[in-house]
Amino acid sequence: MSAEPTSTTAAVPARNPERAAPIFIVGPDRSGTTLIYAIVASHPNISMVRRTNMWRYFHDRYGDLSDPANLDRCLDAMLRYQRLTHLEPDADRIRREFLQGEPSYGRLFALFHEHNAERAGKSRWGDKSLHTEHYADRVFAEYPDATILHMVRDPRDRYASAKKRHGHDLSRVGAATGRWLESTRIGRRNAARWPGRYVVIRYEDLAREPEATTREICRAIGEPFVPEMLAMGGAEDHAGRGNSSFGDVETNAISTRAIGRYRQVLTPSEIAFVELVAGRAMTRSGYRREGSGLRGMGRVRFVVWDLPFQLARMGGWIMTERRHRRRGVEVPEGRILDEPEDTEDERDDR
C-alpha cells in the first residue's frame, strides 16, 4: 500500500467518532477493485455495495434538492436506475427522512446506503464504483470524514486482464493506457491533497502480502483487522471467485498468479506502447519497464503505424472522458427500468 509524498494539502477535518464514516473503493476496471471490495465487505462492521455510480450519473445533476420538484426528479431517476435496485430502496422512507435534514446530494445518497446497511445489521457503509477517483472533490465535500481507497495495478497486467475479459476489439491498448494514466494522475493529486483520507493501494502488494496490506487498510479506515476478511466470505456476489480473470485461481483465495501475466497475453507492440507512453508514471508507481523485444520490421511497423494510431485513440478517449465528467453523463438506456419499483405501501394499495 502506498501514497506518494504530499506537495499541497487541503484542510482535512478531524473524524467524528460518533459518525460512521463512509468508505469508497475507486480505480479503473481490472485493477483489483473487486478483490479489495470482497475483503472490506467481509468485515463484520461494514456493508459494502458496488456499481451504484451515484457520482457519475446523479450528483449535482438535478439542481437544488431543497426544491421538491428537483428532489422528485432526482429520486425518480435513481429509483429507475437498474444498479440501485439491489439496495432495495424504500422511496417513501427516503423522501420522509431526507426532508428532515440538510437537502444535499450526499445526504440523499447516504440514505440509500444507510438503509441497506441497517438491513444487513452493519454500522457502517461503503461503495465500490469504478472511476470515482475523478469525483474525489465532491465526495470529500459531502463526506469530510470519508476514506477513499484507490486501487492501482501494473498497466500491462490491467490491460491484459481487460483484453482477456472483453476481447481485443473492445479493449484497445491506446484507450486502456489513457484510462490508466488518467486514473493514476488524479490519484497522485488526491493522495497529496487528502493525506490519510485518500490511500493508494497497489494490487500487487495486496496479492503478495494480503494480511499485512489488509491490516494497513484497516488502520486507514479505522477498523480492527479481522482474519475472516481474507476469506472474502462476506461478499455474496463474489462467492466462489478468486482474484484472476484467467480462471486458474482457487475459489475465495488471493493469488499472485495474475501478476506478470501480460507477458503471455500482450503482443510486443502492445507492451512497447504501454511502456513508452506510461513509462514515467509506471516508475512513480513502482513498476519496472522490461522492454518489448521488438526488432526489425516489427519495430518499423510500431513506429510508423501502431504508435501514432494508438496515440490518437488514447487522446480521443481522454478528451471524451474529460468532456463527459465536465458536462455530466446520462444513465445508459439499457440500465433504466421502465417504472420505479413500487414501495410496499403502493403494492398494498393495489
N, C-alpha and C positions, 0 to 999 in steps of 0.2 A: 504494500500500500504506500502511495506516495502523494505528496502535494508539493509542488515546486515552491522555491523561496518566494516570499511576498515582495512586491515592489510598491504597490499602493493598496491601501486597505480602506474599506468602508467602515463606518461606525457600526459595531455589532452589539445589539442589546444583549444583556445577560439573559440566560434561560430562566424562565419562570418555573420553579419546581412544582407548582401546583397545576401546571398545564401540560397536557400530553402533546409534546411537540411532534409534528408530523415528520415522516422520513420519505425522501424522494430518491428513487434509483433512476439514473439517467445514463445516456450514452447512445451511440448509433447501434443499429441492428447487428447481430452476430458478434457482439463484443463481450458477451458473458453476463449481460444484464439479467437473463433468466436464471442463471446459476446463483447470483447473489440474491435475487428475489426469492428463490426457493429457500436459501439459507436464512434470510431475515424473517420470512413468513413462518418459519418453524420455531421462532421464539414465542414462548407462551404469553408474552405481553403484547405482541404486535400483530395486527391484522393488515396483511398486505394484499393489494389488488393490482392488476396490471391492465394496460391498454385502454385506460379511460380517456387519454388525450384531451383532458379538460382544458389545458392551457393552450393547446394548438387550435382547438375548434371553438371554444366558448368564452375564454377570458376577455373581458372588456369589449365584447362584440355586440352587446345589446343596449348600450347606454347606461344611464344611471339607474341602478336597480331599486332606488327608493321610489321610482315611478312604477306603480302596479302593472301598467301595460308592458313595460320593459321586463319586469320580473316574469310576467306570464309568458312572454315570447321566449325568454331565455330558458325558463324551466320546461316549457313545452318542447323546445328543441333538444334539451338534454334528455328528457324522458323518451324521446323518439330515437335517440342515438343507440344503436344496437349494442354497442360495447359497454353501455352503462346498465343494461338490464340485469347483469349478474350481481349488481349491488342491491337489487330488489327495492328500489326507491319507493317510498310512500309519499306521493305528491302532496297530499293534504297535510301530513305532519311536517314535511319540509317547508311548505309555504307558511304554516302556522308558526313554527319556531323561527323561521327567517324574519318574519315581521316583528318579532320581539326583540331584535337586536340590530347591530350595525348592518346596513344594506350593502355589503361588499361581495364581490365575486368570490373571494377567498372563503368567506363565511358560508356562502351557498355551497361551494364545493365541499367544504368540511362537513356539512350536514349529511351529504350523501355517504361520505366515508365513516363518519361517527356512528350513524345508524347501522351501517354494515358491521362495524367493529363491535357495537353493542350486541348484535345478534350472535356474534362469534364469541362473546364473553371476553373480549380483549380490551385493554385500557388505552391502547394507542393505535394509530393507523398510519399506513404508508401507501405510496403509489409508485408503480413502475410503468412509465410511459416513455417510449423512445424519443430522443431529441429534446427532452425537456430542459437540457442544459442551456439551450438558447433562450429560455424564458426564466432564467435564474433571478434576474432583476425583479420580475413580477412575483415570483414565488416568495422571495425574502421580503418584499414589500407587504405581502399579505400575511406571511407567517415568519416574523423575525426570528423565532426560535427554532425554525426548521433545520434539518440536516439533509444535505444533498450528497449522495454517494454516486460518483461518476466513474463508470467502468471504461477502461482503455485496454485495447488489445493490439498486438502487432498487426499493422495494417495488411501485411501479406497474408497472415492467417485469417484475419477478418474477411478479406476478400475471397480467400479460398473457401471458407465456410459458406459465404453468400453464393458463390458460384456452384458449390455442391448442392445447396438447397434449392436455388431458383433457376439454375441453368445459365449458360453464358449470355444468351440474348437479353436476359432481364437484369444482369448484374455486370455491366461493363467496368473495366478497370479504371477508366477516367473518372466516371461518376463516383465509383466506390472510393477512390483515393481522395476526391474532393470532399466527400462526406466525412472521411476520417480526419482530414486536415481541418475542416471547419469545426468539428467537434473538439479536437484537442486544442485548437486555438482558443475557443471560448472557455474550455475547461481550465486552461492555464490562467486566463484572466479572472475567472470566477474564484479559483483557489487562492489567488493573490488578494482578491477583494474581500473574501469572506473566510479568512483562515479559521480553521476549527469547525466551521459550519459547512464548508464545501470541501469534500475529501475526494481525491483522485485515487482510484484503486486499479492496479494492473491485473488483468485476467491471469497472467502467468504467475504472479505472486499468490493469488488465491488458489490456483490449481496445484502449485508446488508445495505451498505451506498453508493448507486450508485452516488448520486450527489457529496458528499464530495470526494469520491475516483476519480471521473471523473475530479473534479477541480484540484486535485493533479496531475493527468495525464496531464492536460492542462498546468500546471506550468512546468512539466518536459519537455514537447515538445515545450514550448514557444509559446503557442497559447491561446487566450482568451476562457474562458468557454462559451459555447453556449447551452442553455437549450434543444434545439432540438436534441442534441446529445443523450439524454436519450430516445428519441422516436425511435431511430435507423432507421429512415426513409431514410437515405442516402445510405444504403447498399441494393441495389436492390436484390441481391442474398440471402439476409437474411429476406426479407419481409415476414410477416405473421408467423414468428417463435419467440419463446421465448428462454429462456436460460436453457432448460431442455430437455434431450433426452427421458424423460419418458412421454412426450406428455400431461402433465396436467398443463401447464402454459399458461396463456392468451397470445395472439399474441402480438409481439412487446412490451413485458413487461419484466422487470427484477425482478425475484422472488427468494426467498430463499428456495423454496420447494425442490430443489435438494440437499441441504446441509443435510448431515447425512443420505441420502437415502441408503447408504451401509448397514445399519442395516437390511433392508428388502430384500436386493439383494444378499449379500455375505453369504457364509457359514461360520460357526465358524472357520473352518480350514483356510479359505482364510483370514479372519480377523486376526487370530493368526499369520499367516505368515507375513503379511504386518507389523503388529505392532512389531513383533520380529526383523525382518530384517531391517526395515526402522525406527525403533523407535527413535533413536537419531536424525536422520535428521528431523523426524516429529516434535520433540520437538523444534529444532532450528527454524523451520518454523512456530511454534505457534500452532501445532496440538497435542491434548492430546490423549494418549492411554487409551482405556476404558476396555480392556480385551475381550476375545472371548467367555468365558463361557465354554470352552472345559473341559470335565470331563470323567473319566473312560476310556473306550476303545477308545473313540474319541480322547482323549489326547495321548493314546499309538500309535494309528494309525498315528497321526500327527507327533510324534517324530520319529517313525520308518520308515514311508513311505513318507508322504506328504512333510515334511520339507526337507529331502535330495533330493527328486525328484525335487521339485521346486527350490531349491538352484542350482541344476545342470542346470535347464532350464535358470535361471537368469544369471548364469555365462556364459553359452553358448551364450546367447543373447548379453551380454555386450561385450564379446570378438569379436563376429561377427560384431557388430556395430562399434566398435573401428577400426577394420580392414578396414571396408568399408570407414570410414571417412579418414583413413590414405592413402588408395590406390585410393580412388575415387569410385563413384557409377555410374553405367550406367543407362540411362533412361530406364524404363521398356518398353518392346516391345509394349505392349498394349497402350502406350502413345505416340507412334511415328506415325506421319502421313506419308502416302506413298510418298507424294511430298510436298514441301513447298507451301504454298498458294501463288497464283500469286499476283504480285503487280498490281496496276491499269494500269501502262504503258504496262505490259506484256499482260493483258487482252485486251487492246485496239489494240495490235499488231495482235491478232488472227482474 
